[in-house]
Amino acid sequence: MAGLPYEERISAHHIAKPYSIDPFNELKTPEKERDALLIKDFLASYEALSTSVAEKVHQRYYHMGQEFS
């Protein structure tokens, strides 16, 4: 596991220890790498949430437009 990229190490660690409180510390992940991975996860979840909200808003206004046309 030592030769793997940090993202793969964390994934493997999560499989081996699903209830680990701090996998970054247990894997001795440098702060810069940890922060980059956390930001990447945050942005991915933010994008998914934004897309979901936009789709729901679009559907609502589309249906409202259909009612008035």
FENRA-V499379 format. One record per residue. N is the residue number from 0. D_FIRST is the distance of its C-alpha to the first C-alpha in Angstrom with 2 decimals. Layout:
BEGIN
<<N D_FIRST> <N D_FIRST>>
END
This chain:
BEGIN
<<0 0.00> <1 3.82> <2 5.57> <3 5.52> <4 8.76> <5 9.51> <6 11.17> <7 8.49> <8 6.33> <9 9.82> <10 10.67> <11 8.12> <12 9.19> <13 12.67> <14 12.68> <15 11.73> <16 14.06> <17 16.56> <18 18.97> <19 16.94> <20 19.38> <21 17.37> <22 13.68> <23 14.07> <24 15.39> <25 12.99> <26 10.03> <27 12.65> <28 12.97> <29 16.05> <30 19.15> <31 19.74> <32 16.47> <33 17.00> <34 20.59> <35 19.96> <36 17.75> <37 20.41> <38 23.18> <39 21.75> <40 21.60> <41 25.06> <42 26.55> <43 25.32> <44 26.80> <45 29.90> <46 30.41> <47 30.19> <48 32.63> <49 34.94> <50 35.06> <51 35.87> <52 38.61> <53 40.05> <54 40.27> <55 42.08> <56 44.45> <57 45.14> <58 45.89> <59 48.20> <60 50.18> <61 50.29> <62 51.83> <63 54.19> <64 55.29> <65 55.97> <66 58.19> <67 60.34> <68 60.72>>
END
